[in-house]
Amino acid sequence: MQWLSVTDFFNMGGYAFYVWSSFCLTALVAVIEIVHVRACRRKILRQWGCDAT
């Protein structure tokens, strides 16, 4: 797919809502997953008496 302008790129050929909402939702889920895993890791390290660095 070729875009002639930045506006065409962000419109994604009429599928902008689907494309960008999917992209944002995926990014949000990835960030939540990273934060959750880090929090769980800190909790486990505290329970074991390790330094949570």
N, C-alpha and C positions, 0 to 999 in steps of 0.2 A: 504494500500500500504506500502510495506517495502523497505527501501533503505539500500544498503550495504555500501555506502560511502557518503560523503558530496557532491561529484560530482553528484552522482545519485539523491540526493535530489534536487540540483539546476537545474538538467536537467528535472526533473518532468516527467519522462517517455516519453520524446519526445515532451512534451507540454510546455516547459519552456518559450518560447516567449509569448504564450497566458497567461499563469499563471502569470508570473512576470510583464508583461505589464499591465494586469488587476489589479494586486495588487498595482503597482505604480500609476496607474491612479486613483484608488479609494483613495489611501492615499493623492495624490495631491488635488483631489476634496474636501476631508475632511478638509485639511489644508486651502484651499482657502475659504471654507464655514466659518470656525472658524474666520479667519481674517476679512472676510466681515461682519459677525454678530457683531464682536467687534467694527469695525469701525462705523457701523450703530448705535450701542448703544451709543458710544461716541458722535456722531453727535446729536442724539435725546436728550441726557442729556445736551449737550451744549445749544440746542435750548430752553429747559425748564429752563435753568439757574441752573441746578444741578451740583454738582461736579462730574466729569467723572473719578472717581477712580475705 
